[in-house]
């Protein structure tokens, strides 16, 4: 059995198919063999996996998305900075007053995430002359006074405060950054896969155009000799010459389509420096992968997986968590301030005996907001935002299921189209072979044979188009189930 190459007549529908055909002339077989690309080393073939590896390493928009994580890390570090240890110092001088004195103060303050507790510690030195009322408050022994303290908010700013909320929001921001990267990877992977199958199809179309041109040129001399011998009408040689010219023009267009597809693919296929590289015809794979069908059980499993890993659903969950944190803070800000504090200080050195005993200071600070409109307004806004996100999440989940079902339906339809088209190709080939036999017996013309070839090409186009659509829809399906986000 000889494999026969066919071409659709329209320039926009140049496709290829290889199907068994009996009785094809030896010249056609030679042209078919001559048109096949030379064997390519496996390392040179541009596979979809190699393309996607290049995308993940070098595609600019994906690299830009990766910077979102660095931005989020920077914001987290900035939020952590609100809990940095603080050094405070102050110097007070009164050299010309009735009481001349100097004061030097230096202290440390450490806010913590432990119920909003703040620790303080420091050193104070007061020298000179002081009024009687200021001696115990401002004057110190010769070596100064060491002090420490702790402040704990019981209600407002206790369970949460602005600083701790910002820190938690920054942590959620990191999750959102990772989801942004995942979403971009899904989008780019889908686009690159579709461009890849466009390029493969363009390469096959060019091979068909070249094969058909070689076929017409190979039988030109045979037809001319038959016409000179009176076995064929001279018009048959002219008809074959017309076919040669037509197929030369088709080859030029097929070459342009292949070049355009390769240039478009170069945006995704990049070298180690990140620059686009145009793949050559020698890097084309030999054929499309075979199509396959899968059952509804896998569909249901993939729907469950997609609902867990689709970035847009997880983004809404993260946004809801952000609003929940803000609402929790606003609710806390409605409470009064009830802070307790404890302090300890002791002077060292020589000086007035009254300054020698250690001092312990405790107290309670109470502050009651009367109107609280800011916190109330913030709480209302965040509660409404949570309800809004819940509705968006519901629609997004429905959209995810619909996307998967639609991609699955398109794949199944393309698979069935492939099966029907292959049967049609077989029928068209039998008619073509029969017509070619009639032509060899002198009962038909080359024009009619060409029409039969075009009819076979139409059927082959439907098959190849269905195969290409299947792989494009499969790329859509993988995007719908967030395969690239794993």
Secondary structure, DSSP 8 states (H G I E B T S, - for coil): -EEEE---SSGGG----EEEESS--HHHHHHHHHHS-----TTTS--HHHHHHHHHHH-HHHHHHHHHHHHHHHHHHHHHGGG--EEEEEEEEESSSSS-EEEEEEEEEEE-SSTT-EEEEEEEEEEE---GGGHHHH---TT-EEEEEEEEESSTTTS--HHHHHHHHHHHHHHHHHHHHHHHHHHHHHHHHHHHHHHHHHHHHHHHHHHHHHHHHHHHHHHHHHHHTTSS-HHHHHHHHHHHHHHHHHHHHHHHHHHHHHHHHHTTSB-TTS-B----GGG--SS--------HHHHHHHHHHHHHH-HHHHHHHHHHHHHHHHHHHHHHTTS-EEEEEEEEEEE-SSS-GGGTS-EEEEEEEEE--SS-HHHHHHHHHHHHHHHHHHHHHHHHHHHHHHHHHHHHHHHHHHHHHHHHHHHHHHHHHHHHHHHHHHHHTTSS-HHHHHHHHHHHHHHHHHHHHHHHHHHHHHHHHHHHTTGGG-
